[in-house]
Amino acid sequence: MVAEEPVPTQLLAELVELSPGSVEELCAQLAADYEAEDRGFALVRVAGGYRFVSHPDLAPYVERFVLDGQAARLSPAALETLAVIAYRQPVSRAQIATIRGVNADAVVRTLSHRGYVAEVGRDPGPGQAVLYGTTQLFLERLGLDSLGDLPPLADFVPAADVVEAMERGFGRTTGE
């Protein structure tokens, strides 16, 4: 309850002197028990570890308490940039700008300042551009255990026949 970040299974196993498999089983059982007992909190696996959180049904009340007077929303540009980084990481600012069609420097700085993205390396090519990736905080805030839990990108991309129909509607044809 006092951990600031999700606690990895391995660390929990070391602390309670059990195997990681046993810890996983116990955490799953505790989570199920808390849900069955309709507790105001839940034990969830997120960002590669376990964390106690308020029950999702109580989120509106907790948000009012915690966020009262705070504006913590990301702009559409920041959300779009964050999506590009999440799905294409590691990615440079130039690559982000190419995908989005606009300069992304200020947005990347904002996302970095808020802790959602961080420098994860350097491009080995000319100029050795900084490469960005998402952070544990990103996973935590989205309630994901790993990047593998992101929804497939195909779910958000229209099928080829839809794109062709749209292009015809705009007076363009494919292959021009």
C-alpha positions as CSV (number, residue, x, y, z in Angstrom):
1,M,0.0,0.0,0.0
2,V,2.9,2.4,0.5
3,A,4.8,1.6,-2.8
4,E,4.9,4.6,-5.2
5,E,5.3,2.3,-8.2
6,P,3.9,-1.2,-9.0
7,V,6.0,-3.8,-7.2
8,P,7.5,-6.5,-9.5
9,T,6.6,-10.1,-8.7
10,Q,10.3,-11.0,-8.2
11,L,10.7,-8.4,-5.5
12,L,7.5,-9.5,-3.8
13,A,8.8,-13.1,-3.9
14,E,12.1,-12.1,-2.3
15,L,10.3,-10.1,0.4
16,V,7.9,-12.9,1.4
17,E,10.4,-15.7,0.7
18,L,8.2,-17.5,-1.8
19,S,8.6,-18.5,-5.4
20,P,7.5,-16.0,-8.1
21,G,4.9,-18.5,-9.2
22,S,3.5,-18.7,-5.7
23,V,3.4,-15.0,-5.5
24,E,1.5,-14.8,-8.8
25,E,-1.1,-17.3,-7.6
26,L,-1.5,-15.5,-4.3
27,C,-1.9,-12.1,-5.9
28,A,-4.5,-13.5,-8.3
29,Q,-6.4,-15.1,-5.4
30,L,-6.2,-11.8,-3.4
31,A,-7.5,-9.9,-6.4
32,A,-10.4,-12.3,-6.9
33,D,-11.2,-12.2,-3.1
34,Y,-11.2,-8.4,-3.1
35,E,-13.5,-8.3,-6.1
36,A,-15.9,-10.9,-4.7
37,E,-16.0,-9.0,-1.4
38,D,-16.8,-5.8,-3.3
39,R,-14.0,-3.9,-1.6
40,G,-13.3,-0.2,-2.4
41,F,-9.9,-1.2,-3.7
42,A,-8.4,-3.7,-6.0
43,L,-5.1,-5.5,-6.5
44,V,-4.1,-5.1,-10.2
45,R,-1.2,-6.2,-12.3
46,V,0.1,-3.2,-14.1
47,A,3.4,-2.0,-15.6
48,G,5.1,-5.3,-14.8
49,G,4.2,-5.4,-11.1
50,Y,1.3,-5.3,-8.6
51,R,-0.4,-2.3,-7.1
52,F,-3.3,-1.5,-5.0
53,V,-5.8,0.9,-6.7
54,S,-9.2,2.3,-5.9
55,H,-12.0,0.1,-7.3
56,P,-13.0,1.3,-10.8
57,D,-16.5,1.9,-9.7
58,L,-15.2,4.6,-7.3
59,A,-12.9,6.3,-9.8
60,P,-15.2,9.3,-10.3
61,Y,-15.1,10.1,-6.6
62,V,-11.4,9.6,-6.2
63,E,-10.8,11.8,-9.3
64,R,-12.8,14.6,-7.8
65,F,-10.8,14.3,-4.6
66,V,-7.3,14.0,-6.2
67,L,-7.8,16.2,-9.3
68,D,-9.9,19.0,-7.9
69,G,-8.7,22.2,-9.6
70,Q,-6.0,20.4,-11.7
71,A,-6.0,20.4,-15.4
72,A,-4.1,17.1,-16.3
73,R,-5.5,16.4,-19.7
74,L,-3.3,15.9,-22.7
75,S,-4.0,17.8,-25.9
76,P,-5.0,16.0,-29.1
77,A,-1.5,16.6,-30.5
78,A,0.1,15.2,-27.4
79,L,-2.2,12.1,-27.5
80,E,-1.4,11.6,-31.2
81,T,2.4,11.9,-30.6
82,L,2.2,9.6,-27.6
83,A,0.4,7.0,-29.8
84,V,3.1,7.3,-32.5
85,I,5.8,6.8,-29.8
86,A,4.0,3.9,-28.2
87,Y,3.5,2.0,-31.4
88,R,6.7,2.8,-33.2
89,Q,9.3,3.0,-30.4
90,P,12.1,3.6,-30.4
91,V,11.5,6.6,-32.6
92,S,13.2,9.9,-33.2
93,R,11.6,13.4,-33.3
94,A,12.2,13.5,-37.0
95,Q,10.4,10.2,-37.5
96,I,7.5,11.5,-35.3
97,A,7.3,14.7,-37.4
98,T,7.3,12.7,-40.6
99,I,4.4,10.5,-39.4
100,R,2.4,13.4,-37.9
101,G,3.2,15.9,-40.7
102,V,4.1,18.6,-38.2
103,N,7.1,19.5,-35.9
104,A,6.7,17.5,-32.7
105,D,9.5,19.0,-30.6
106,A,7.3,20.9,-28.1
107,V,4.9,18.0,-27.7
108,V,7.8,15.5,-27.1
109,R,9.2,17.9,-24.5
110,T,5.8,18.1,-22.7
111,L,5.4,14.3,-22.8
112,S,8.9,13.9,-21.5
113,H,8.3,16.5,-18.7
114,R,5.2,14.6,-17.6
115,G,7.1,11.4,-17.5
116,Y,5.2,9.5,-20.3
117,V,8.2,9.2,-22.7
118,A,11.9,9.2,-22.2
119,E,15.1,8.9,-24.2
120,V,15.8,5.2,-24.7
121,G,18.9,5.4,-27.0
122,R,20.5,6.9,-30.0
123,D,20.0,6.2,-33.7
124,P,23.3,4.6,-35.0
125,G,22.9,6.6,-38.2
126,P,24.2,10.1,-39.1
127,G,23.6,12.6,-36.4
128,Q,22.8,9.9,-33.9
129,A,19.3,11.3,-33.2
130,V,17.8,10.7,-29.8
131,L,15.3,7.9,-29.8
132,Y,12.2,8.0,-27.6
133,G,10.1,5.3,-26.0
134,T,7.3,5.1,-23.4
135,T,7.9,4.8,-19.7
136,Q,6.6,2.7,-16.8
137,L,4.4,5.7,-15.9
138,F,2.8,5.5,-19.3
139,L,2.0,1.8,-18.8
140,E,0.7,2.5,-15.3
141,R,-1.6,5.4,-16.3
142,L,-3.1,3.3,-19.1
143,G,-3.4,0.3,-16.9
144,L,-1.2,-1.9,-19.1
145,D,1.1,-4.6,-17.9
146,S,3.3,-4.3,-21.0
147,L,3.4,-2.8,-24.4
148,G,2.1,-6.1,-25.7
149,D,-1.2,-5.2,-24.1
150,L,-1.7,-2.2,-26.5
151,P,-4.7,-2.8,-28.8
152,P,-3.6,-3.9,-32.3
153,L,-3.0,-0.9,-34.5
154,A,-5.1,-2.5,-37.2
155,D,-8.2,-1.9,-35.1
156,F,-7.8,1.8,-35.8
157,V,-6.8,1.7,-39.5
158,P,-9.6,1.6,-42.1
159,A,-9.5,-1.3,-44.6
160,A,-8.1,-0.7,-48.0
161,D,-11.5,-0.6,-49.7
162,V,-12.7,2.1,-47.2
163,V,-9.6,4.2,-48.0
164,E,-10.2,3.8,-51.8
165,A,-13.9,4.9,-51.3
166,M,-12.7,7.9,-49.4
167,E,-10.2,8.8,-52.0
168,R,-12.9,8.5,-54.7
169,G,-15.2,10.7,-52.6
170,F,-12.4,13.4,-52.4
171,G,-12.0,13.2,-56.2
172,R,-8.8,11.3,-56.2
173,T,-8.0,7.8,-57.5
174,T,-5.4,5.5,-56.3
175,G,-2.2,5.2,-58.3
176,E,-2.0,8.9,-59.2
